[in-house]
Amino acid sequence: MVNAGVSLQALMALLGHASAEMSLRYGRLFNATVRAEYERALDLAKQNTTAIGTAASTVVGRTQLPLTVITGGQDWREAPLLKSRMAGGFCLRAPAQGACTYANICEHCPSYRSEPSSFPVLATQRIDAEALARDAEQRGWIDEADRHHKLIARLDALIADTEAQTG
């Protein structure tokens, strides 16, 4: 299932495992790049589990590492991760996870509407999407860059609609 594209998190949920190590005992990663990325992330997580202690926060029953640990102290937009800006924050994914099929899904939904008070959020999201597209292109992540360019086009349409509402 892992080699068919199922994320490790989904595999863990399907198998009812609390740890990635247990799931990987049952699933082999054949792609050397994916395996190396997973092992790097797992080593980092193991190192930080003891170092972080109570610094990690719990969100809906799962522990989250502090952002500075995930980004290596960099700004989240500069981290070597797949990134998405959303209205309420942002998402960071390891490259081995691939682009998220849910990222920015609401902005592309025909039912999504914005209003003039949303203009600053949309404008900020657009600025970040441009930077994230450039970052993905420089890293050679073409699918990720394409996703950001589609979002930019949709944000342009939403911004134009929002501006039309005010004038």
KEZA-639382 format. One record per residue: residue number from 1; x, y, z of N, C-alpha, C in turn. Coordinates in steps of 0.2 Angstrom, whole numbers, plus 5000, padded with zeros to 4 digits. Layout:
REM KEZA-639382
NUM;X;Y;Z;X;Y;Z;X;Y;Z
...
//
This chain:
REM KEZA-639382
1;5004;4994;5000;5000;5000;5000;5004;5006;5000
2;5010;5006;5004;5014;5012;5004;5017;5013;4997
3;5019;5008;4993;5022;5009;4987;5017;5011;4982
4;5010;5010;4983;5005;5012;4979;5003;5019;4980
5;5006;5022;4985;5004;5029;4986;5000;5031;4992
6;4999;5026;4996;4995;5027;5002;5000;5030;5007
7;4998;5036;5010;5003;5039;5015;5004;5035;5021
8;5009;5036;5024;5011;5032;5030;5006;5034;5036
9;5003;5040;5036;4998;5041;5041;4992;5037;5040
10;4990;5037;5033;4984;5033;5032;4985;5025;5033
11;4991;5023;5031;4993;5016;5033;4993;5015;5040
12;4995;5019;5044;4995;5018;5052;4988;5018;5054
13;4983;5022;5051;4976;5022;5053;4973;5016;5051
14;4974;5014;5045;4971;5007;5043;4973;5001;5047
15;4980;5001;5049;4982;4995;5053;4981;4996;5060
16;4979;5002;5062;4978;5003;5069;4984;5004;5073
17;4989;5006;5070;4996;5007;5074;4997;5014;5077
18;5000;5014;5082;5001;5021;5086;5008;5024;5083
19;5012;5019;5081;5019;5021;5079;5020;5020;5071
20;5024;5024;5068;5026;5023;5061;5031;5017;5061
21;5035;5016;5066;5039;5010;5066;5035;5003;5065
22;5030;5003;5069;5026;4997;5068;5023;4996;5061
23;5020;5001;5058;5018;5000;5052;5023;4999;5046
24;5029;5001;5047;5034;5000;5042;5037;4993;5043
25;5035;4990;5049;5037;4982;5049;5033;4978;5044
26;5027;4981;5043;5023;4977;5038;5023;4979;5031
27;5025;4985;5030;5026;4988;5023;5033;4990;5022
28;5035;4988;5016;5042;4990;5014;5042;4996;5009
29;5047;5000;5010;5048;5006;5006;5053;5004;5001
30;5051;5003;4994;5056;5001;4989;5060;5007;4986
31;5056;5013;4986;5059;5019;4983;5064;5022;4988
32;5071;5022;4985;5076;5024;4990;5075;5031;4992
33;5073;5036;4988;5072;5043;4990;5066;5043;4995
34;5061;5040;4995;5056;5040;5000;5058;5037;5006
35;5062;5031;5006;5065;5028;5012;5069;5033;5015
36;5074;5036;5011;5079;5040;5015;5075;5046;5018
37;5070;5049;5015;5066;5055;5018;5063;5052;5024
38;5060;5046;5024;5056;5044;5030;5061;5043;5035
39;5067;5040;5034;5072;5038;5039;5075;5045;5042
40;5076;5050;5038;5078;5056;5040;5073;5059;5045
41;5067;5059;5043;5061;5062;5047;5060;5058;5054
42;5061;5051;5053;5060;5047;5059;5066;5049;5064
43;5072;5049;5061;5077;5051;5066;5077;5057;5069
44;5074;5062;5065;5073;5069;5068;5068;5069;5074
45;5062;5065;5072;5057;5064;5077;5059;5061;5083
46;5063;5056;5083;5066;5052;5088;5070;5057;5093
47;5075;5061;5089;5079;5065;5093;5075;5070;5097
48;5070;5073;5093;5066;5078;5096;5061;5076;5101
49;5059;5070;5101;5054;5067;5106;5057;5068;5113
50;5063;5066;5114;5066;5067;5121;5068;5074;5122
51;5071;5078;5117;5073;5085;5118;5068;5089;5119
52;5062;5088;5116;5056;5093;5117;5053;5092;5123
53;5051;5086;5126;5048;5085;5132;5041;5089;5132
54;5040;5093;5136;5033;5096;5136;5033;5102;5132
55;5038;5104;5128;5037;5109;5123;5032;5107;5117
56;5031;5101;5116;5027;5099;5111;5019;5100;5113
57;5015;5102;5108;5008;5103;5110;5004;5097;5107
58;4998;5096;5110;4994;5091;5108;4988;5094;5105
59;4986;5092;5099;4981;5094;5095;4976;5088;5093
60;4970;5088;5096;4966;5082;5094;4969;5076;5095
61;4972;5075;5101;4975;5068;5102;4982;5066;5099
62;4985;5071;5095;4991;5070;5092;4996;5075;5094
63;5002;5073;5095;5008;5078;5097;5010;5081;5091
64;5011;5088;5092;5014;5092;5086;5021;5094;5089
65;5026;5093;5084;5032;5096;5086;5032;5104;5085
66;5036;5108;5089;5036;5115;5088;5038;5117;5081
67;5036;5122;5078;5037;5124;5071;5044;5125;5070
68;5048;5127;5075;5055;5129;5074;5059;5122;5073
69;5056;5117;5076;5060;5110;5075;5058;5108;5068
70;5052;5108;5066;5051;5106;5059;5054;5110;5054
71;5055;5116;5054;5058;5121;5049;5066;5122;5050
72;5068;5119;5056;5075;5120;5057;5077;5127;5059
73;5072;5131;5062;5072;5137;5064;5071;5142;5058
74;5070;5140;5052;5069;5145;5046;5062;5147;5046
75;5061;5152;5042;5054;5154;5041;5051;5148;5037
76;5044;5147;5039;5041;5141;5036;5041;5141;5028
77;5041;5147;5025;5041;5148;5018;5047;5146;5015
78;5053;5146;5019;5060;5144;5016;5061;5137;5018
79;5058;5133;5022;5059;5126;5023;5059;5122;5017
80;5063;5116;5017;5063;5112;5012;5057;5107;5012
81;5051;5109;5012;5045;5105;5013;5040;5108;5008
82;5035;5103;5007;5029;5105;5003;5025;5110;5007
83;5023;5115;5005;5020;5120;5009;5013;5123;5006
84;5009;5125;5010;5002;5128;5007;5000;5133;5012
85;4998;5139;5010;4996;5144;5014;4988;5143;5014
86;4985;5144;5019;4978;5143;5020;4975;5149;5024
87;4969;5150;5024;4966;5156;5027;4968;5156;5035
88;4968;5151;5038;4969;5151;5045;4976;5149;5047
89;4981;5148;5042;4988;5146;5044;4991;5143;5038
90;4995;5138;5039;4998;5135;5033;4999;5127;5035
91;5001;5123;5030;5002;5116;5030;5010;5115;5028
92;5013;5110;5031;5020;5108;5030;5020;5101;5029
93;5022;5098;5023;5023;5091;5022;5030;5089;5020
94;5032;5083;5022;5038;5081;5019;5038;5079;5012
95;5043;5081;5008;5043;5079;5001;5040;5072;4999
96;5042;5067;5003;5041;5060;5002;5033;5059;5003
97;5029;5064;5006;5022;5063;5007;5019;5065;5000
98;5022;5069;4996;5019;5071;4990;5014;5077;4991
99;5012;5080;4986;5007;5086;4986;5001;5083;4990
100;4998;5087;4994;4992;5086;4997;4986;5087;4992
101;4982;5081;4992;4976;5082;4987;4970;5087;4990
102;4971;5088;4997;4966;5093;5000;4968;5100;5000
103;4975;5101;4999;4977;5108;5000;4973;5113;4995
104;4971;5118;4998;4967;5123;4995;4961;5121;4991
105;4958;5116;4994;4952;5113;4990;4946;5118;4991
106;4946;5121;4996;4940;5126;4997;4940;5132;4992
107;4946;5134;4991;4947;5140;4986;4945;5138;4979
108;4945;5131;4978;4943;5129;4971;4936;5127;4970
109;4933;5126;4976;4926;5124;4976;4921;5129;4973
110;4916;5127;4969;4912;5132;4966;4907;5136;4971
111;4907;5133;4977;4903;5136;4982;4907;5141;4987
112;4913;5141;4986;4917;5146;4990;4916;5153;4988
113;4915;5157;4993;4913;5164;4991;4918;5168;4996
114;4920;5174;4993;4924;5179;4998;4920;5185;4998
115;4922;5190;5003;4918;5196;5003;4924;5201;5004
116;4922;5208;5004;4927;5213;5004;4932;5212;5010
117;4929;5210;5016;4933;5210;5022;4939;5204;5021
118;4938;5200;5016;4943;5194;5015;4948;5196;5011
119;4948;5202;5008;4953;5204;5003;4960;5204;5006
120;4962;5206;5012;4969;5206;5015;4971;5199;5015
121;4967;5194;5017;4968;5187;5018;4970;5184;5011
122;4966;5185;5006;4967;5183;4999;4973;5186;4996
123;4974;5192;4998;4981;5195;4995;4987;5192;4998
124;4987;5191;5005;4992;5188;5008;4993;5181;5005
125;4988;5177;5005;4988;5170;5002;4991;5170;4995
126;4989;5175;4991;4992;5175;4984;5000;5177;4984
127;5002;5182;4988;5009;5183;4989;5013;5177;4991
128;5010;5173;4996;5014;5167;4998;5013;5162;4993
129;5008;5161;4989;5007;5156;4984;5013;5157;4978
130;5014;5164;4977;5019;5165;4972;5026;5163;4974
131;5027;5165;4981;5034;5163;4983;5034;5155;4984
132;5029;5152;4986;5029;5145;4986;5030;5141;4979
133;5027;5144;4974;5028;5142;4967;5035;5142;4965
134;5038;5148;4966;5045;5149;4965;5050;5144;4968
135;5048;5143;4975;5052;5139;4979;5052;5131;4976
136;5045;5129;4974;5044;5123;4972;5048;5122;4965
137;5048;5127;4961;5051;5127;4954;5059;5126;4955
138;5061;5130;4960;5069;5129;4961;5071;5123;4964
139;5066;5119;4967;5068;5113;4970;5066;5107;4965
140;5063;5109;4959;5062;5104;4954;5055;5100;4956
141;5051;5103;4960;5045;5100;4962;5039;5103;4957
142;5039;5100;4951;5035;5103;4946;5027;5102;4948
143;5025;5097;4950;5018;5096;4952;5016;5101;4957
144;5020;5102;4962;5019;5106;4968;5019;5113;4965
145;5023;5115;4961;5023;5122;4958;5017;5123;4953
146;5015;5118;4950;5008;5118;4946;5002;5119;4950
147;5002;5116;4956;4997;5117;4961;4997;5124;4963
148;5002;5127;4965;5002;5134;4967;5000;5139;4961
149;5002;5137;4955;5000;5142;4950;4993;5141;4949
150;4990;5136;4949;4982;5135;4949;4979;5139;4954
151;4982;5139;4960;4979;5142;4966;4980;5150;4965
152;4985;5152;4962;4986;5159;4960;4981;5161;4955
153;4979;5158;4950;4974;5159;4945;4967;5160;4949
154;4966;5155;4953;4960;5155;4957;4959;5161;4961
155;4965;5163;4965;4965;5168;4969;4964;5175;4966
156;4967;5175;4960;4966;5181;4955;4958;5182;4954
157;4955;5177;4952;4948;5177;4951;4944;5179;4957
158;4946;5176;4963;4942;5178;4969;4944;5185;4971
159;4950;5188;4970;4951;5195;4972;4948;5199;4967
160;4947;5198;4960;4943;5202;4956;4936;5202;4958
161;4933;5196;4960;4926;5196;4962;4925;5201;4968
162;4930;5200;4973;4930;5204;4979;4930;5211;4978
163;4935;5213;4973;4935;5220;4971;4929;5223;4968
164;4926;5219;4964;4920;5221;4960;4914;5222;4965
165;4914;5218;4971;4909;5219;4976;4910;5226;4979
166;4916;5229;4979;4917;5235;4983;4916;5241;4978
167;4916;5240;4972;4916;5246;4967;4911;5245;4962
//
